[in-house]
């Protein structure tokens, strides 16, 4: 299991972000000075499609989850920037079957960060575009739901009609930091979404993104954690160790919405 780390850095604000990170675009969406990851020495030797995806634009945040700019996926995932405090927005969605089994994916060997690791159904980033960026919590939740629907289709072939955004439930946000290796890592405010399907969700994994997909019950997932040789993404393991099994146990409770949905506080982990 990859470790989760915490370090003290200068808080990132709209006032100092350009001084600390010249590659950040403070207008959020821009067509000028676009990066070209395919010509980047940091990405030499990686999968061509995964290199292309490193040009995607992530939402750069301050510590209170306010958007203060945008930067390429590559810029946001370099440990040299993460160690200085660069923070971006992400989501993790947990898709449950009608019988409350959780759909897991194993990240493909071609992934630049956290390859070959088991994780929740889908975890990625909203883009720094108007439909996926929000300046307040309600708008931000709507944006990450659209991003989740987009990435479920791209990674797992799950059609949007199977996972309507209005049936996704936002639970909370977590902030965490974790290295993948010496060069790459994550430092995110991660929006946690759950989706309980009313009929079996059909999927077809994108081999460039995932190398295995399966449904598990709670005890089956716990058994996977005990199995030698299996590895898990740090955010997934963190969520499992602190929150997931309680949510899972009460998923069908009448007071689930009141008890768990829409938390406004950011959980710092």
Phi, psi and omega in degrees: 000133176292145183277154174255130186240153174228134178221155177271125178224168176296128180301135181275129180228169176298334183281326185251358188298321181288326177296319182279326186225086183300339181281350179285138177257113186281358176268005179070302183240126181207154177251355181264157180056033180294142179281163176226092186296334182295342180251021187258125182296330179298337186251009181298132177094352178273168180301138186299317180291320178293327174296316179301319181293341178291349174277350178301151186259117177267162181267118179274136188236158162271181186292345179260014176073022175272128177296129179235005179164190177216157179203160181296156176304322178299311181302318184288341185251003174282129182298331179297328176277320179300319181293342175266358174107002181300130190229139179223169183268144180216175172219154170228121179249139180244111181262125180249143177284170176303334178265014176069028168274144183266132178275119178253155169232153171251124184294142185293154176300336181284349181295140181285322177249137175053050179292151174067012183260142173286146180203181179293179190308313181201136178218126183199208187227136166293149182271157178281059179233158186305322184286345182239359178255140176222141181267345173235171188297316182299314180291324179293319177298316178300320179294317181289330175295319177296319178297319180298317179297319178298314184283330174300323177290316185290320184272324190236002179065023180274117184292148183303325182295338178280338184228066180299139185298329182291346177260358173281138180246126177274126181262302186198180173236140173238144172250129180210164176226135181205133175279147171266313174209200182291336185258321190245156177188194179228142166215103194225153155258111192255119178276125183262121180242144171236148178222119177257113182285146175266345172216160187302129178279127178270135182223157174216104186296138173280115187297339177283344182249320185227149178243356176197149179217137175198157174269143177223149168273166182307314182292329177292321177293318178299323177294323177298321179298330180274348186282125181294137176098342178275140178237155186225146178297147185296323180292322180294314180296321178298315179294319179297317184289341186243326193226321195301313189292330174292314177302314184300316181299328187251016187305324183261005180294147180295331182261017180302314181302311183295323187276326191237338189272136170081030177298134183265337180283141174275127178274117180269117187238000000 
